[in-house]
Amino acid sequence: MKILRLILYRTFGLESYLKIISKVYITLIRLGAFKKKYAELHFLSKLIREGQTCIDIGANLGYYSYFLCKLVGKNGKVFAVEPVPVFSEVLLKNIPARCKQRFKLLPYALGMENKSILMGMPVVEGIIHHGMTHVISEDERPRIEKTFSVEMKRPDMLFSNLQALHYIKCDVEGYEYWVFSSMTEILSLFKPVVQCELGSENKQRTIELFCNLGYEIFILSGNKLIKQNIQQVINYPNDVYFIHPGTNNYLSN
């Protein structure tokens, strides 16, 4: 598989490679493949209900956005936050035309300031690793294959007009603490289910932030959400779910 990816990348270039890879993966997942590798993605159908409002932070090529758009139905809304232009182009092509009315792309990074930042895409075994694109420093820049200057927005300002919010997926390669630190009022108001990949650097701070907001911690095991404590998840490698006991949005409309 790695050799095939390398051939596709070198033959077609970055954007066409990403279009091909994303279409193949979305189709295979839709047909029921990768149930172990993408267990959280397959679990979406148990979390999301028609008419709900969802945010996909770090939408990348649109794997989550694609399925969220289908699950929320014609009365729901999906906001995809993706600052990298080449990802945004591919993402928009992956959203079916019939779902565009419930979908909105927000071409920004999220953080504690409104400013321009630098993001970079590393190379792993000769292939651009699009899933590891992250905010970089000037010192890191020489070691990064492709860089992008993007606009950062504060999420509390960007989403200040939301009327409802039921679910957030966040995958921002270690930047999640700064994202959620800037949207505590929104989290407290709507109490959405939050599914998050936690980077090791600020993992404990992110978990404590949610606990201080009254959230409980869960992991996905055997197609069920299992409650955990901080010690149990501090070294857990997969996505963590934060669910507020005051809401049952993950079970109802």
N, C-alpha and C positions, 0 to 999 in steps of 0.2 A: 504493500500500500504506500509506503514512504517513497519507493522508487517511482511509482506511478504519479504521485503528487509532484515529485521533483521534475519529472518529464513534462507534466502539464504546465507547471510554473515556468520552466525554461522555454517551452514551446510557444505558449500563448501570452505570457506576460502576466502581471499581477491582477489587473481587473478581470480579464477573461478567466483566469485561473480561479479567482474567487467566485465568479458567477457559476462556473461549472461545478465546483466543489459544493457550494451552498445548495444549488438545485438538486444535486444528487443526495446530499444528506437530508434535506427536507423531505424529498420523496420517499426515501428509505424509512425515515422516522414515521412519516404518515402511514406507511404500510406496516408499521409495527416492529421495525428493526431497531437494534441498539437499545434494547430495554434495560440492559444493565449499565451500559456506558452513559446513557442519557435517561436514567431513571426519573430524575426530577422533571425533565421535559415531558415524559410520558404521564407523570402524575398530575400535570396541569388540569386535565379533565375532571379531576376530583376536587380541585381548588376553585376553579373559575366557573361562574354562572352567567347566563345570558343577562345582559343589561348592566354588567359591572364596568367599573372604570379601573384601568390598569396602567402602570408605568413600567417600561422596560429600560432600565438604566444601564448603559453599556450594551446597546442593542446589537452591535457588531454587524453581522450579515443578516440578522433578522430571524434566526431560528425560533426564538421565543415570540417575537412580534407576530410572526406568521400564524402560529397556533393560537395566540391570544386573540387575534382578530376574528378567528373562526369561532372561538368559544364564547366571546362576549355578544355575538350576534349583532343584528342591525341596530339595536338600542344601546349597545355598549360603546366604550371609548378606549382606545389604546394610544398612549403617548410613548414613542420610541426616542430615547435620548442617545444620539450617536454623533460625536464631533468629527470623526475622521472622514473626509470627503469620499474616498474610494469605497469605504464601507457603506456610507449613506446611499451611494449610487446603486450598489448591489442590493442593499436592503429594500430600497423602493421597488426594484424590479421583482423582488421575491414576494411582495404583498399583492395578492390577487386584486384585479381591478374592482371586483364587486365588494371588496372590503375597504377600499380607499376612503369611503365616506366616514368610516368610524376610526380612521387611523391618522395620526399626525406625527411627523418627524420633527424633532427639535435638535438642530445641528450644533449642540454645545457639549462641553464637558461641564460637570457639576462640581462645585466646591464652595469655599467660604468667602470668595471674592469674585467680583465681576472684572475680569482681566484677560489678557492673552497669555496662553501657556504653550509649552512645547510638548508634544506627544511623540513617541517613537515606537517603531515596529522592529523587533529583533529578528535575527536569522537563526534558525535551529536546524542543524544538519543540512545546510544549503538552501533551505526553504524559508521564505518569509513566514513568521509565525503570527498570524493575524490575531489569534486568541490571547496573545501576551502584550498587546499594544497598551502602553501606559504613559503616565506623566513622567517626563524625564528632566534631569537637571542639565546644565551646560556641560558639567564634567562628564556626564554619561554620553553626551551626544556623539563623540567620535566612535563609540562602540556600537552604535545603532545604524542599521541599514537605511531605513527611511524615517524621516521626521516630518511632522506636520505642526504648523502654527494654528491653534484653534482658540475659539472664544470660550472662556469659562463663565458660567452664570450661577448665581446663588439659587438653589432649588426652592427656597421659601418665597423668593420673588417670582421665579419662573412659573410656579404652580399656585400662585396666590389666589387665582380665580376659580380654582376647582370647586365643584359643587358636591363631589363625592370621590372617594378613593377606596378601593377594596383590596388591591394587590400591588406589590412592588417586587420586581426582580432586579437585583443589583449585582453586576459583575464588572468591577472597575480596577482590578489588579492592585489591591492594597490601598486604594484611595477611599474606601467606603466610610471610614470614620469621619472624614471631612465632609463627605456628602451628607451623611445623616445628622451630623452636628448642626448642619444648616437647614434642617427641615424638621426639627423637633416639634414645632407648633403644629405642622401638618400631621405628623404622626400622632400627636396627642388628640387632635380634633377628630380624625377619621379612623384611627386605629387599624390601618390596613394590615393584612398579612404581608410580611416581608421575607422574601427568599433571597439569601445573600451568600455569595462566595466570599469567605473571609481571608484576607491576606495575613500572613504571620506577623507582620510588623506591628499592626495596630488591632490585632484580633481581640485581645482582652478589653481594650478600651471601647471597641464597638459593642461587644457583648454587654459590658457594664452600662453603656449608654441606653440600650434597649431595656435592660433590667430596671434602670432608674425611671423609665417611662411606664413601668408596670407590665412589660411584655414577659412572656414565658418562652423558653427555648425548646425547639423540637428538631429532630432529625428524621429523615425518611428511611425506614427499615421495613423490608417486606411489604412494600406498597401501603405502609401505614406511618403516620406521624407519631413518634415516640418522644415523650417529654424527657428533657435532660437538665442537668445543672451545669454551672460554668466549668467545673473541673472535668466533666465528661466530654465537653465539646472543645476544650481549649486546643487539643491536638487532633480533632476530627478533620479529615481532609476534604470532605464534600460540602455541599451547600447546607447552610443552617436556616431553619425557619423560625422567625419571631412572630408569635401569635399572642394578641392581647386577650386575656380572659373575659374582657367586657364586650367582646364582639363575637359573632358567629358567622361573619361574612364568608369564611372559607367553606361553610356548609350551606349557605343560603344566598338568595338574591340580595 
